[in-house]
Amino acid sequence: MSENFFYHALKIDHKICYGCTLCMRNCPTEAIRVRNGKATIYGNKCVDCGECYKVCPCGAVYVAQDDFDNIYNFKYRVVLMPSVFLGQFPEDIRASQVYSVIKEIGFTHVIEVEASTMTHTKLTNQYIYEHQDKKPLISTFCPAVVRLIQVKFPSLVDNLIPIKAPVDFTSIYIRKKLIDEGIDPKDIGVFYITPCAAKIAATKSPVGEDKSTVDGVLNMDTMYNMVLKQIKQHKEYDKSVSANDASSDSILFALTNGEKRLTDCKKSFAIDEIHNVMDFLEKVENDEIDDLDFLELRACDESCAGGILTCGNRFLINDRMTQRARKLADRERNGETSRRKEIYSEEKFLIDNSSVAKIMPRSMMVLDEDISIAFEKLTKIKEIEAMLPQTDCNVCGAPSCHALAEDIACDEAKMSDCVFMQRNLEMRNSLNVEESVEIMKKIWGEEKIKDYVLKK
């Protein structure tokens, strides 16, 4: 897959969008513009964090997903289930019940993603120990954060730990296990239940790899509703199904502090919510923080428990996962769990297939292939920005005056898009009212401008 390609799971339905600008004003990377009265995503800036999805009042932003029926393209259908998926179900629904129902709806094998996190942690600690010259080292667990660093903090790309995510470890393990049992690799389909859009994007265009380790991605909200409906319809389930893939430590891996507490570091931080992450990365980039070993950064509030595709309250999900981990820890102390030990027998194979290629920076704004022309445009952006009013009023259809300056320099907007510049041009007789109205129509759509004029 091309290094210049970013797949995006977040889409905008222009039939529903009415250009309210909430998504544009809340996007952390200024990836959204309003054109012809509709929100438009700039793919080179979007990191699939899902902030636009959360704030859209009319449901115009949606998350693309694979067709569930794709699982039937394979004879052996494996589902990779994150612990956070189990955390959404009420306390009276057992993990083994969820496992059983998932098999009833079409899968032949179920395995928890976190089954491989202790091997992942072992490799992370080893990498931290061997690369003490690169501080702080940054986790690559959250794909939205990886993309954020690529496009907005490129100087920190070398600080990213180039190790596959636990979902890849578990996928590699279960695929090998089935092949070793004599199953044809072509008959094996591995599908991941995702709590967020970023992990869909990471599957479709993985960073540092040509191809994902999984064959498809299923949105967590869809899967949750399918499973819950089946549970409510059938009280009985196969009680022989085991649900002991993950350890008590690994169950909490996807929550805030879940990764940090397993690393061997003197000084580390766990930071969630993308705006908090950006604020902290700015301090790191500006060398305002010294002697920091490791960063666990997650785009969602409460990490994966706050993913945009989860169906429950993130704090309740966190609590249920913590309670489950506590009960499992008691069982571990009593020697009642053993199934997950199977994965450690393949630890060498996983380690041999754990690394990814060098992660490269990705420009949010390609000014020009010619470096001298790019510098000229950069100077032009600063000059244009100095002429703009710095009110960030959004009337131009851009999230800020700085964003408009970039668009103008890249020939994606004009100075006259700024309503303040329009007034100046009108006073100089360089622009008439009718021309100003036409400019606003291109940004906000003819109907909206017509309604505004009639009200006036």
C-alpha positions, 0 to 999 in steps of 0.5 A: 500500500502506498505510503501516501495513502491514509484510509479513513473510516470516518465518513460524512453523509452530505444528505444529512449534514447541514453545515453546523460547523461543530465538527469543524470547530472540534477537530483537533487537527483542523481536518474539516472545512465547510464547502457548499454548506456541507462538512468536508474532511481533508484526508491528509489531516484526519487521524480518525480520532472520532471527535467529529462523530461525537459532536455531530448533532444530526448523525451525519458523521458515520463510521464505515464498516465491513459487511458482517456476511464477509465472515462466511467467505471463510470456513474457519471464522475467528473473532478477536474480541477486546476485553472492553467488549465484555465490559459493556455487558451488565454484571449478570451476563457472564463472559462465557455466555458472550463467548458462546453466543458469538459462536452461535451467530457465526464464528467458529473460534473466539479469542480475546485480543488481550491474550497476547499482551504479556508478550507484547509487554515483554517486548516493549520493556526490552525495547525501552531497555535497549533504546534509552537514548530515545526519550521519551519512548511512545506506545503505538497501541493507539493508532489515532495517536500514531497518526497524530504524531505522524502528521502533527508532531513529526519530530517525535516519530522516531520515539514511537516504539515499532512493535505490532499492537496486541491485536496483531500478536493475537491474530498471528498466534491464532492463525498459526495455531489453526494452520498447525492443526492442518487447516488450509490458510485460505480457509481461515478468516480473522475478524476484529471487533473494534471500539473505534474508527482509528483501529479500522483505519489502521487495519485498512492501511497499517502503519509500517506494514503492507498488509494487516494481520486481520481480514476484516473489522466489525464495529463494536456497537453492531456486534454488541447489539447482535450479541445482546439481542441473542442473549435476551432471546435465549437464556440457555447457553453452552456452559462448556465454552471457556472464557479464560484467554486473558490474564487479570493484568492483561484485561486492563491493558486497554484502559488508561494506565493499563500499559504504563503499569506493566512497563519497567520505567522510572518515570512515565505518564498515561494520558488520555483524550486527544486534546490532552495528548496534544497539549502534552506532546507540544510540551515534549516537542518543546523540551519542556519536560525532562527525564521522561522514559515512556508515554502511554497515549490514548486518543479517547477519554478513559482509553478504549472504554471511551471509544466512539463505537462502545455502547455503554458509559465509559466509567461503568465499562471501566468498573466492570473490567476492573471487577472482572480482572479482580475476580480473575486474579483470585482464580489465578491465585487458586490455580483455576486458570490455564488456557491462556498458557497456550499462547506463551508456547508460541512466544518465540514465533510472536517475537520473531514476527513482532516488529514493523518497518520504520514509521515515517512522518506524514505531512498534513500539508504538502506545499510542493515537491520542490523544497525551495517552492515549499519554503516560499509557500511557507513564507506566504502562509505567514504573510497571509495570516498576518493580514487576516483578522485572527478572530477564528470566526469560521465564516470562511468555512475554515476552523481558524485564520491559520487554516484559511491561510494554509488553504489560500497558499495551497490554492484551496481557498481565496483571500476574499473568502474571509468576510472581513477582507470582503468588507475591505475589498468592497470599501475599495470598490474591488468587490461588489455585494453580489460577488460577496454573496456568490462567495458565501454561496460557495461556502455555505450553500445557496439555500442557506444564504438565501434564507439568511438574506430573506431574514434580513 
